[in-house]
Amino acid sequence: MSETTSTFIIPPQIVTRVDVSRMIRELETINNELTAIEARAKVGVKTAVQPTISPRLGDFLVQNKLSLQTAKQREALLAALQNLKNTAPVIHM
């Protein structure tokens, strides 16, 4: 993944670092579920249930044309979101 935090399109629902943290937590959960599904598929267990994605994360993925198909893509996105969370400006009003 060649995207950096400066190239992300942030949907209007994502306002604070807490929102980014929620996306990170959701993405970690989805990554764990998809990894488990892939492991089960290797031993012949068929799983029809795919993890659900929240509207917030779904909008983020669509607007940035990102995919969660491979573990490498998910890990790269997690790292980029973690960087976004750590470098996002804080505005006090």
Buried (B, 14 or more C-beta within 10 A) or exposed (E): EEEEBEEBEBBEEBEEBEBBEBBBEBBEEBBEBBEEBEEEEEEEEEEEEEBEBEEBBEBBBEEBEBEBEEEEBBEBBBEBBBEBBEEBEEEEE
